[in-house]
Amino acid sequence: VAALMANMAQCRPGKLAFDPYVGTGSILVACSHAGAMTYGGDIDVRVIIWGKEKECCDVKSHGEFVQNGKVDVWTNFDSYGLPRPLGLIRCDASSLPFRRQAACSEDLFDAVVCD
């Protein structure tokens, strides 16, 4: 489904996609796979900093599988061999920090993709 959403958002090389509910980054992975640069935000800073623990599954990190490892945005991108997001921020999607500060905030991102 994430790949379909990235396709509908016309993610491709040279475009910048933003996911305001990034979680572990599955939407951003799909956007990056399509060639877009990515940026993410989430209101829950714990997800951004610590990710979540996988107790029953192997996680591929830096090309090697790690038993019972941590899953976060960075390990997801590493496991697919994709360029990491430009950045992750803690934010509330209803009051994004760059809305007031950017002179042309409507042109800041080429796509906003989220679930």
KEVONU-435816 format. One record per residue: x, y, z of N, C-alpha, C in turn. Coordinates in pm, 1 decimal, m for minus. Example, Ala and Ser with C-alpha at 12.3 -4.5 7.8 and 13.67 -1.06 7.14 Angstrom:
<node n_c1="1319.0" n_c2="m569.0" n_c3="780.0" ca_c1="1230.0" ca_c2="m450.0" ca_c3="780.0" c_c1="1320.0" c_c2="m330.0" c_c3="780.0"/>
<node n_c1="1285.0" n_c2="m225.0" n_c3="708.0" ca_c1="1367.0" ca_c2="m106.0" ca_c3="714.0" c_c1="1290.0" c_c2="3.0" c_c3="787.0"/>
This chain:
<node n_c1="82.7" n_c2="m118.0" n_c3="0.0" ca_c1="0.0" ca_c2="0.0" ca_c3="0.0" c_c1="87.9" c_c2="125.3" c_c3="0.0"/>
<node n_c1="199.2" n_c2="120.3" n_c3="74.9" ca_c1="288.8" ca_c2="236.0" ca_c3="81.6" c_c1="344.5" c_c2="269.4" c_c3="m56.6"/>
<node n_c1="376.0" n_c2="168.2" n_c3="m134.9" ca_c1="427.9" ca_c2="191.5" ca_c3="m270.3" c_c1="321.8" c_c2="257.9" c_c3="m357.9"/>
<node n_c1="197.9" n_c2="218.0" n_c3="m343.9" ca_c1="89.0" ca_c2="281.0" ca_c3="m419.3" c_c1="73.1" c_c2="427.5" c_c3="m378.9"/>
<node n_c1="83.2" n_c2="453.7" n_c3="m249.8" ca_c1="70.3" ca_c2="591.8" ca_c3="m201.8" c_c1="184.8" c_c2="678.1" c_c3="m254.1"/>
<node n_c1="307.4" n_c2="624.7" n_c3="m254.7" ca_c1="422.1" ca_c2="698.9" ca_c3="m308.0" c_c1="404.2" c_c2="725.2" c_c3="m457.0"/>
<node n_c1="349.8" n_c2="628.6" n_c3="m527.5" ca_c1="324.5" ca_c2="645.2" ca_c3="m670.4" c_c1="217.4" c_c2="751.8" c_c3="m693.8"/>
<node n_c1="110.3" n_c2="749.3" n_c3="m616.4" ca_c1="3.9" ca_c2="848.9" ca_c3="m631.4" c_c1="54.5" c_c2="989.4" c_c3="m598.8"/>
<node n_c1="151.6" n_c2="999.1" n_c3="m506.7" ca_c1="208.5" ca_c2="1129.3" ca_c3="m470.5" c_c1="315.4" c_c2="1174.3" c_c3="m570.2"/>
<node n_c1="338.5" n_c2="1093.5" n_c3="m672.0" ca_c1="436.1" ca_c2="1122.4" ca_c3="m777.9" c_c1="576.5" c_c2="1140.6" c_c3="m723.0"/>
<node n_c1="612.6" n_c2="1056.9" n_c3="m626.6" ca_c1="748.7" ca_c2="1059.1" ca_c3="m572.5" c_c1="844.7" c_c2="1007.5" c_c3="m678.7"/>
<node n_c1="951.5" n_c2="1082.3" n_c3="m698.6" ca_c1="1052.9" ca_c2="1045.2" ca_c3="m797.4" c_c1="1179.1" c_c2="1125.2" c_c3="m766.7"/>
<node n_c1="1289.4" n_c2="1095.3" n_c3="m834.4" ca_c1="1414.4" ca_c2="1166.6" ca_c3="m808.0" c_c1="1396.0" c_c2="1318.4" c_c3="m820.1"/>
<node n_c1="1458.5" n_c2="1389.8" n_c3="m726.8" ca_c1="1450.1" ca_c2="1535.9" ca_c3="m726.6" c_c1="1332.6" c_c2="1591.3" c_c3="m648.2"/>
<node n_c1="1244.3" n_c2="1506.2" n_c3="m599.9" ca_c1="1127.9" ca_c2="1550.2" ca_c3="m521.6" c_c1="1154.8" c_c2="1528.0" c_c3="m373.2"/>
<node n_c1="1087.1" n_c2="1606.6" n_c3="m288.6" ca_c1="1099.9" ca_c2="1594.9" ca_c3="m144.1" c_c1="965.1" c_c2="1555.5" c_c3="m84.9"/>
<node n_c1="961.3" n_c2="1439.4" n_c3="m19.6" ca_c1="838.0" ca_c2="1388.2" ca_c3="39.8" c_c1="845.4" c_c2="1398.2" c_c3="192.2"/>
<node n_c1="732.9" n_c2="1434.2" n_c3="253.4" ca_c1="723.9" ca_c2="1449.5" ca_c3="398.8" c_c1="614.2" c_c2="1359.1" c_c3="452.4"/>
<node n_c1="644.6" n_c2="1287.8" n_c3="561.4" ca_c1="545.7" ca_c2="1207.7" ca_c3="633.1" c_c1="533.1" c_c2="1263.7" c_c3="774.2"/>
<node n_c1="421.5" n_c2="1329.8" n_c3="807.4" ca_c1="406.2" ca_c2="1389.4" ca_c3="940.4" c_c1="377.0" c_c2="1288.0" c_c3="1051.0"/>
<node n_c1="353.2" n_c2="1162.6" n_c3="1015.4" ca_c1="327.4" ca_c2="1056.3" ca_c3="1113.4" c_c1="425.3" c_c2="942.4" c_c3="1085.9"/>
<node n_c1="553.7" n_c2="968.5" n_c3="1092.0" ca_c1="655.1" ca_c2="878.8" ca_c3="1037.2" c_c1="661.1" c_c2="741.6" c_c3="1104.3"/>
<node n_c1="642.6" n_c2="732.6" n_c3="1233.8" ca_c1="652.0" ca_c2="602.5" ca_c3="1300.7" c_c1="785.6" c_c2="536.8" c_c3="1270.9"/>
<node n_c1="783.5" n_c2="416.4" n_c3="1216.8" ca_c1="908.5" ca_c2="348.9" ca_c3="1181.7" c_c1="947.9" c_c2="369.3" c_c3="1036.1"/>
<node n_c1="875.1" n_c2="452.5" n_c3="964.2" ca_c1="919.8" ca_c2="497.3" ca_c3="833.4" c_c1="877.2" c_c2="419.0" c_c3="711.0"/>
<node n_c1="775.5" n_c2="336.2" n_c3="719.9" ca_c1="737.3" ca_c2="254.0" ca_c3="604.8" c_c1="694.6" c_c2="337.0" c_c3="483.5"/>
<node n_c1="625.4" n_c2="447.2" n_c3="506.5" ca_c1="584.7" ca_c2="534.3" ca_c3="395.3" c_c1="707.7" c_c2="600.3" c_c3="333.9"/>
<node n_c1="798.6" n_c2="648.7" n_c3="418.8" ca_c1="919.2" ca_c2="713.0" ca_c3="367.1" c_c1="1007.8" c_c2="614.9" c_c3="291.3"/>
<node n_c1="1010.8" n_c2="490.2" n_c3="334.0" ca_c1="1087.2" ca_c2="388.2" ca_c3="261.2" c_c1="1033.4" c_c2="375.1" c_c3="119.0"/>
<node n_c1="902.0" n_c2="371.7" n_c3="105.2" ca_c1="841.4" ca_c2="360.8" ca_c3="m28.4" c_c1="871.7" c_c2="484.3" c_c3="m112.8"/>
<node n_c1="865.8" n_c2="601.6" n_c3="m52.2" ca_c1="896.1" ca_c2="724.9" ca_c3="m125.9" c_c1="1042.6" c_c2="727.8" c_c3="m168.4"/>
<node n_c1="1130.5" n_c2="684.5" n_c3="m80.6" ca_c1="1273.2" ca_c2="680.6" ca_c3="m112.6" c_c1="1301.5" c_c2="576.5" c_c3="m220.9"/>
<node n_c1="1232.7" n_c2="464.2" n_c3="m214.4" ca_c1="1249.6" ca_c2="360.5" ca_c3="m317.3" c_c1="1211.2" c_c2="414.8" c_c3="m455.0"/>
<node n_c1="1115.6" n_c2="506.9" n_c3="m458.2" ca_c1="1075.0" ca_c2="569.3" ca_c3="m584.8" c_c1="1173.2" c_c2="678.5" c_c3="m627.3"/>
<node n_c1="1270.5" n_c2="709.8" n_c3="m540.4" ca_c1="1373.6" ca_c2="804.9" ca_c3="m577.1" c_c1="1365.8" c_c2="939.5" c_c3="m508.4"/>
<node n_c1="1261.1" n_c2="963.5" n_c3="m430.0" ca_c1="1244.2" ca_c2="1094.0" ca_c3="m365.0" c_c1="1334.3" c_c2="1106.9" c_c3="m242.9"/>
<node n_c1="1370.0" n_c2="1228.7" n_c3="m210.4" ca_c1="1434.3" ca_c2="1258.3" ca_c3="m82.6" c_c1="1322.0" c_c2="1261.4" c_c3="20.6"/>
<node n_c1="1353.4" n_c2="1226.8" n_c3="145.0" ca_c1="1247.6" ca_c2="1213.8" ca_c3="244.5" c_c1="1278.5" c_c2="1292.5" c_c3="371.0"/>
<node n_c1="1170.4" n_c2="1327.6" n_c3="441.9" ca_c1="1177.6" ca_c2="1401.4" ca_c3="567.3" c_c1="1058.8" c_c2="1356.3" c_c3="649.9"/>
<node n_c1="1075.8" n_c2="1334.7" n_c3="778.5" ca_c1="965.8" ca_c2="1283.9" ca_c3="858.2" c_c1="947.8" c_c2="1354.8" c_c3="990.3"/>
<node n_c1="829.2" n_c2="1342.6" n_c3="1044.7" ca_c1="797.5" ca_c2="1398.7" ca_c3="1174.6" c_c1="701.3" c_c2="1308.1" c_c3="1248.1"/>
<node n_c1="701.5" n_c2="1317.9" n_c3="1379.9" ca_c1="607.7" ca_c2="1241.2" ca_c3="1460.9" c_c1="591.5" c_c2="1312.3" c_c3="1593.8"/>
<node n_c1="472.7" n_c2="1307.9" n_c3="1649.1" ca_c1="449.2" ca_c2="1372.3" ca_c3="1778.0" c_c1="509.5" c_c2="1290.6" c_c3="1891.5"/>
<node n_c1="526.3" n_c2="1161.5" n_c3="1870.9" ca_c1="581.2" ca_c2="1072.9" ca_c3="1973.4" c_c1="732.8" c_c2="1063.4" c_c3="1957.1"/>
<node n_c1="805.3" n_c2="1138.4" n_c3="2036.7" ca_c1="951.0" ca_c2="1142.6" ca_c3="2025.5" c_c1="1013.9" c_c2="1006.9" c_c3="2056.6"/>
<node n_c1="945.1" n_c2="923.3" n_c3="2132.5" ca_c1="999.2" ca_c2="790.6" ca_c3="2163.7" c_c1="1018.5" c_c2="707.1" c_c3="2038.4"/>
<node n_c1="928.2" n_c2="718.2" n_c3="1943.9" ca_c1="939.3" ca_c2="643.1" ca_c3="1819.0" c_c1="1060.2" c_c2="691.0" c_c3="1738.9"/>
<node n_c1="1081.3" n_c2="821.2" n_c3="1736.3" ca_c1="1192.4" ca_c2="877.0" ca_c3="1659.8" c_c1="1326.5" c_c2="841.4" c_c3="1723.9"/>
<node n_c1="1336.2" n_c2="852.9" n_c3="1855.0" ca_c1="1463.8" ca_c2="829.9" ca_c3="1922.7" c_c1="1493.3" c_c2="681.8" c_c3="1942.5"/>
<node n_c1="1397.3" n_c2="607.7" n_c3="1993.9" ca_c1="1423.3" ca_c2="469.9" ca_c3="2032.5" c_c1="1363.4" c_c2="365.5" c_c3="1939.7"/>
<node n_c1="1270.1" n_c2="400.5" n_c3="1856.2" ca_c1="1206.2" ca_c2="300.7" ca_c3="1770.4" c_c1="1123.8" c_c2="204.3" c_c3="1853.8"/>
<node n_c1="1120.0" n_c2="81.0" n_c3="1809.8" ca_c1="1050.2" ca_c2="m20.9" ca_c3="1887.6" c_c1="1129.6" c_c2="m149.9" c_c3="1880.4"/>
<node n_c1="1114.9" n_c2="m232.3" n_c3="1981.5" ca_c1="1187.7" ca_c2="m357.9" ca_c3="1988.3" c_c1="1109.8" c_c2="m467.0" c_c3="1915.7"/>
<node n_c1="1180.4" n_c2="m547.7" n_c3="1839.6" ca_c1="1121.7" ca_c2="m664.2" ca_c3="1775.6" c_c1="1171.6" c_c2="m786.5" c_c3="1851.1"/>
<node n_c1="1083.2" n_c2="m854.4" n_c3="1920.0" ca_c1="1124.8" ca_c2="m967.0" ca_c3="2002.3" c_c1="1125.0" c_c2="m1098.9" c_c3="1928.1"/>
<node n_c1="1046.7" n_c2="m1108.5" n_c3="1820.1" ca_c1="1033.2" ca_c2="m1238.3" ca_c3="1755.9" c_c1="1089.3" c_c2="m1242.6" c_c3="1614.5"/>
<node n_c1="1137.7" n_c2="m1132.9" n_c3="1567.6" ca_c1="1180.2" ca_c2="m1127.6" ca_c3="1428.2" c_c1="1324.9" c_c2="m1082.9" c_c3="1416.1"/>
<node n_c1="1389.8" n_c2="m1125.3" n_c3="1307.7" ca_c1="1523.9" ca_c2="m1078.2" ca_c3="1277.3" c_c1="1513.1" c_c2="m943.6" c_c3="1209.3"/>
<node n_c1="1606.9" n_c2="m855.6" n_c3="1237.3" ca_c1="1609.7" ca_c2="m723.3" ca_c3="1178.2" c_c1="1741.1" c_c2="m707.5" c_c3="1104.9"/>
<node n_c1="1736.0" n_c2="m665.4" n_c3="980.7" ca_c1="1857.0" ca_c2="m645.8" ca_c3="903.1" c_c1="1908.3" c_c2="m504.3" c_c3="929.3"/>
<node n_c1="2029.7" n_c2="m492.4" n_c3="979.9" ca_c1="2088.6" ca_c2="m362.8" ca_c3="1010.2" c_c1="2229.9" c_c2="m359.1" c_c3="954.3"/>
<node n_c1="2257.7" n_c2="m258.9" n_c3="871.1" ca_c1="2388.9" ca_c2="m243.3" ca_c3="807.8" c_c1="2430.5" c_c2="m371.7" c_c3="735.4"/>
<node n_c1="2334.8" n_c2="m435.5" n_c3="669.8" ca_c1="2364.1" ca_c2="m553.7" ca_c3="589.9" c_c1="2371.7" c_c2="m682.7" c_c3="667.9"/>
<node n_c1="2355.6" n_c2="m679.1" n_c3="800.2" ca_c1="2362.2" ca_c2="m799.4" ca_c3="881.6" c_c1="2233.7" c_c2="m813.4" c_c3="961.6"/>
<node n_c1="2188.7" n_c2="m939.1" n_c3="977.2" ca_c1="2068.2" ca_c2="m962.3" ca_c3="1055.6" c_c1="2102.7" c_c2="m964.4" c_c3="1204.2"/>
<node n_c1="2019.9" n_c2="m896.2" n_c3="1283.5" ca_c1="2039.3" ca_c2="m888.6" ca_c3="1427.4" c_c1="1916.9" c_c2="m948.5" c_c3="1493.9"/>
<node n_c1="1936.2" n_c2="m1050.4" n_c3="1575.3" ca_c1="1824.8" ca_c2="m1114.3" ca_c3="1646.2" c_c1="1769.6" c_c2="m1019.8" c_c3="1752.1"/>
<node n_c1="1638.4" n_c2="m1007.7" n_c3="1759.9" ca_c1="1571.7" ca_c2="m926.8" ca_c3="1861.5" c_c1="1623.3" c_c2="m783.7" c_c3="1864.2"/>
<node n_c1="1640.2" n_c2="m724.9" n_c3="1749.7" ca_c1="1696.4" ca_c2="m591.1" ca_c3="1741.4" c_c1="1592.6" c_c2="m481.6" c_c3="1745.4"/>
<node n_c1="1643.7" n_c2="m360.7" n_c3="1744.2" ca_c1="1559.2" ca_c2="m241.8" ca_c3="1744.8" c_c1="1517.4" c_c2="m210.5" c_c3="1601.1"/>
<node n_c1="1392.4" n_c2="m169.7" n_c3="1584.1" ca_c1="1343.0" ca_c2="m127.9" ca_c3="1454.0" c_c1="1307.1" c_c2="19.2" c_c3="1463.9"/>
<node n_c1="1367.9" n_c2="100.2" n_c3="1378.8" ca_c1="1334.4" ca_c2="241.0" ca_c3="1371.8" c_c1="1349.8" c_c2="286.4" c_c3="1227.3"/>
<node n_c1="1333.0" n_c2="413.2" n_c3="1204.0" ca_c1="1342.8" ca_c2="464.9" ca_c3="1067.3" c_c1="1479.2" c_c2="432.1" c_c3="1007.4"/>
<node n_c1="1584.7" n_c2="451.4" n_c3="1086.6" ca_c1="1720.5" ca_c2="432.8" ca_c3="1034.0" c_c1="1745.9" c_c2="287.5" c_c3="996.2"/>
<node n_c1="1707.2" n_c2="192.0" n_c3="1082.0" ca_c1="1731.0" ca_c2="51.4" ca_c3="1048.8" c_c1="1646.2" c_c2="7.9" c_c3="929.8"/>
<node n_c1="1526.6" n_c2="64.0" n_c3="915.5" ca_c1="1445.3" ca_c2="30.9" ca_c3="798.8" c_c1="1512.5" c_c2="76.5" c_c3="669.9"/>
<node n_c1="1564.0" n_c2="197.3" n_c3="667.4" ca_c1="1631.5" ca_c2="247.4" ca_c3="547.7" c_c1="1758.6" c_c2="168.0" c_c3="521.1"/>
<node n_c1="1834.2" n_c2="137.6" n_c3="626.5" ca_c1="1957.2" ca_c2="59.8" ca_c3="610.6" c_c1="1928.3" c_c2="m79.3" c_c3="555.0"/>
<node n_c1="1820.7" n_c2="m141.3" n_c3="602.5" ca_c1="1790.5" ca_c2="m277.5" ca_c3="558.2" c_c1="1754.2" c_c2="m284.6" c_c3="410.2"/>
<node n_c1="1702.2" n_c2="m175.9" n_c3="354.7" ca_c1="1669.3" ca_c2="m171.9" ca_c3="212.0" c_c1="1780.0" c_c2="m108.5" c_c3="129.2"/>
<node n_c1="1886.1" n_c2="m63.0" n_c3="194.1" ca_c1="1996.9" ca_c2="m0.9" ca_c3="122.5" c_c1="1959.7" c_c2="132.6" c_c3="58.7"/>
<node n_c1="1868.9" n_c2="205.3" n_c3="123.0" ca_c1="1822.1" ca_c2="333.0" ca_c3="69.8" c_c1="1890.1" c_c2="449.1" c_c3="141.3"/>
<node n_c1="1900.2" n_c2="564.8" n_c3="75.5" ca_c1="1954.6" ca_c2="681.8" ca_c3="145.1" c_c1="1864.1" c_c2="721.6" c_c3="261.3"/>
<node n_c1="1925.3" n_c2="752.0" n_c3="374.1" ca_c1="1848.6" ca_c2="787.2" ca_c3="493.4" c_c1="1772.9" c_c2="918.7" c_c3="474.1"/>
<node n_c1="1666.2" n_c2="940.3" n_c3="551.5" ca_c1="1592.1" ca_c2="1066.8" ca_c3="542.2" c_c1="1681.6" c_c2="1187.4" c_c3="569.7"/>
<node n_c1="1644.9" n_c2="1299.7" n_c3="512.7" ca_c1="1719.4" ca_c2="1422.7" ca_c3="537.1" c_c1="1710.8" c_c2="1463.1" c_c3="683.5"/>
<node n_c1="1601.1" n_c2="1428.9" n_c3="747.5" ca_c1="1585.6" ca_c2="1460.1" ca_c3="888.6" c_c1="1455.8" c_c2="1407.2" c_c3="944.6"/>
<node n_c1="1451.5" n_c2="1398.8" n_c3="1076.8" ca_c1="1330.7" ca_c2="1361.3" ca_c3="1150.2" c_c1="1310.4" c_c2="1464.3" c_c3="1259.9"/>
<node n_c1="1187.4" n_c2="1508.2" n_c3="1276.1" ca_c1="1158.9" ca_c2="1607.5" ca_c3="1379.6" c_c1="1040.7" c_c2="1562.7" c_c3="1463.9"/>
<node n_c1="1038.6" n_c2="1609.4" n_c3="1587.6" ca_c1="921.6" ca_c2="1589.1" ca_c3="1673.0" c_c1="828.1" c_c2="1705.4" c_c3="1644.4"/>
<node n_c1="707.8" n_c2="1673.9" n_c3="1601.3" ca_c1="613.3" ca_c2="1780.6" ca_c3="1568.4" c_c1="470.1" c_c2="1730.4" c_c3="1578.3"/>
<node n_c1="381.2" n_c2="1824.8" n_c3="1594.4" ca_c1="237.8" ca_c2="1799.4" ca_c3="1591.7" c_c1="191.5" c_c2="1836.0" c_c3="1450.9"/>
<node n_c1="130.4" n_c2="1744.5" n_c3="1382.6" ca_c1="89.9" ca_c2="1768.6" ca_c3="1243.5" c_c1="m7.6" c_c2="1885.5" c_c3="1229.5"/>
<node n_c1="m76.9" n_c2="1920.1" n_c3="1337.1" ca_c1="m170.5" ca_c2="2032.9" ca_c3="1328.2" c_c1="m101.2" c_c2="2168.4" c_c3="1339.5"/>
<node n_c1="23.4" n_c2="2169.7" n_c3="1385.8" ca_c1="97.5" ca_c2="2295.8" ca_c3="1395.0" c_c1="244.6" c_c2="2270.3" c_c3="1363.0"/>
<node n_c1="271.2" n_c2="2244.0" n_c3="1239.3" ca_c1="407.6" ca_c2="2212.5" ca_c3="1195.5" c_c1="498.6" c_c2="2333.4" c_c3="1213.1"/>
<node n_c1="621.4" n_c2="2313.0" n_c3="1257.3" ca_c1="709.5" ca_c2="2425.7" ca_c3="1288.6" c_c1="751.0" c_c2="2509.3" c_c3="1167.9"/>
<node n_c1="751.3" n_c2="2454.0" n_c3="1050.4" ca_c1="795.4" ca_c2="2528.8" ca_c3="932.2" c_c1="681.2" c_c2="2597.7" c_c3="860.7"/>
<node n_c1="559.1" n_c2="2584.2" n_c3="906.0" ca_c1="446.6" ca_c2="2649.0" ca_c3="837.2" c_c1="455.7" c_c2="2800.3" c_c3="844.1"/>
<node n_c1="489.6" n_c2="2854.1" n_c3="959.6" ca_c1="495.9" ca_c2="2998.4" ca_c3="976.7" c_c1="630.6" c_c2="3055.6" c_c3="933.0"/>
<node n_c1="735.8" n_c2="2975.4" n_c3="938.5" ca_c1="870.1" ca_c2="3026.1" ca_c3="914.9" c_c1="909.8" c_c2="3026.9" c_c3="768.0"/>
<node n_c1="856.9" n_c2="2937.5" n_c3="690.6" ca_c1="895.2" ca_c2="2930.6" ca_c3="549.7" c_c1="818.5" c_c2="3036.5" c_c3="470.0"/>
<node n_c1="890.6" n_c2="3112.8" n_c3="391.0" ca_c1="826.4" ca_c2="3218.0" ca_c3="310.9" c_c1="727.2" c_c2="3156.9" c_c3="212.6"/>
<node n_c1="762.0" n_c2="3044.0" n_c3="157.7" ca_c1="674.6" ca_c2="2974.8" ca_c3="62.4" c_c1="649.3" c_c2="2834.3" c_c3="114.2"/>
<node n_c1="584.8" n_c2="2821.7" n_c3="229.5" ca_c1="568.1" ca_c2="2691.2" ca_c3="292.6" c_c1="491.3" c_c2="2593.8" c_c3="204.5"/>
<node n_c1="406.2" n_c2="2643.9" n_c3="115.5" ca_c1="333.0" ca_c2="2552.3" ca_c3="28.7" c_c1="424.4" c_c2="2488.2" c_c3="m74.2"/>
<node n_c1="541.9" n_c2="2545.8" n_c3="m96.2" ca_c1="636.9" ca_c2="2488.8" ca_c3="m191.3" c_c1="750.6" c_c2="2414.7" c_c3="m123.2"/>
<node n_c1="745.5" n_c2="2401.0" n_c3="7.5" ca_c1="853.7" ca_c2="2337.7" ca_c3="80.3" c_c1="866.6" c_c2="2189.7" c_c3="45.1"/>
<node n_c1="755.1" n_c2="2118.4" n_c3="40.2" ca_c1="754.7" ca_c2="1975.7" ca_c3="7.1" c_c1="680.2" c_c2="1952.9" c_c3="m123.2"/>
<node n_c1="729.8" n_c2="1856.8" n_c3="m198.9" ca_c1="661.5" ca_c2="1821.2" ca_c3="m323.3" c_c1="545.1" c_c2="1727.0" c_c3="m296.2"/>
<node n_c1="552.9" n_c2="1652.0" n_c3="m185.7" ca_c1="446.3" ca_c2="1558.0" ca_c3="m151.2" c_c1="440.4" c_c2="1541.0" c_c3="m0.6"/>
<node n_c1="319.2" n_c2="1530.8" n_c3="51.2" ca_c1="297.0" ca_c2="1492.5" ca_c3="189.8" c_c1="223.8" c_c2="1359.5" c_c3="182.3"/>
<node n_c1="288.0" n_c2="1255.4" n_c3="231.5" ca_c1="234.0" ca_c2="1119.4" ca_c3="220.7" c_c1="227.1" c_c2="1060.4" c_c3="360.3"/>
<node n_c1="109.1" n_c2="1015.8" n_c3="400.2" ca_c1="95.7" ca_c2="961.1" ca_c3="535.6" c_c1="m23.2" c_c2="865.7" c_c3="541.9"/>
<node n_c1="m25.4" n_c2="789.1" n_c3="649.2" ca_c1="m138.4" ca_c2="699.7" ca_c3="674.5" c_c1="m185.2" c_c2="714.0" c_c3="817.0"/>
